[in-house]
Amino acid sequence: MRECVPSLWYRRMSLIYALGAWTLVGSICISSWKRKQTLANEEVLKDEDSVEKAESRRGFYVETVVTYKENFVPFSTRFYNYWKSWSNGPGPSE
């Protein structure tokens, strides 16, 4: 006897969901395992290079310069005026 179509769809989606969930769990385990290895390697390197003094990290900063122009027309207004001149609307002088 042939199975019901929704049941078949449900089984397929369950398989895909299980595959995705186990892939996620596996990738988390592998990444944590690799992180532990790199931390162990860094500790060995720190013990060997204890003579040198590490430089302090410099912070990042953002500098913003605002320039004000006296008779500046924004691009949106320029585009609107140009569009109005083509669509027979009132021009920029009106």
N, C-alpha and C positions, 0 to 999 in steps of 0.2 A: 504494500500500500504506500502511496506517495505522501510525503509529509506536507503539512500545511505551510504555505509560503511565509506567513509571519513568523512561524517558528524557525524556519530556515534562516530568515533575516536576523532574528534575535541571536541565533547561535553564531552567525558570522560576526555580528557586531560585538558579541561577548569575547570572541577570540581576538579581534582587533584591539579591544579595550585592554584585555589581559596582556597582550603583547606590548602595548604602549606602557602600561603600568610597570611591568617587569623591566622594560628597557630603561625607564626612569630610575627605578631603584638600583639597577645595575650601574648606571652611569654615576649616580651619587656615590655608591660604594667605591667605584674605581677612582673618582676624583678625590675622595677623602684619603684613600690609600696612597695616591701619588703625592698629595699634599703632605702627608706624614713623612714620606721619603725625602721630599725637598727640605722640610724643616730639620730632619736629622742631618742632612748634608750641610745645611747652613750652620748648624751648631758646631760641626767638626771644623768648618772653615773659620768660624769665629774664634775657636780655641787656638788655631794656628796663627792667626793674624792679630793677636791681642796687643802687639806693640804699637800698631798704627792707630791714630785717633780718627774716628769717623767724623766727617764734616756734617754740620747740622744742615738739615734740608731747608731750602729757601721756599717761602710760600709763593703762591701764585696771586697775582693781583690784576685787576682790570682797570684801565684808565679810559674814561669816556670824555671826548671833547665835543662840545656842542657849538656849532658855528651859526650865528644868526645873521641872515641876510635881510637887508631892509625891505626891498621890493620883490621878494621871492614869491613865485606863484607855484603852489604844489602841483605835482604831476597829475593828480586826480582832477584838479580844476582845469588844467590845460587840456586833458583828454575830454572832459565834459564839454568844454567850449568848442573843441574841434568837432566832436560828435554833433553838437547842436548846429554848427555851421553847415554840416552835410545833410542834416535832417530838416532843413528849412525852418528851424526854430529861431528864436531870438539869438543874435550873435553875442559875443563877449562884451560888446560896447553897450548893450541895452540892459 
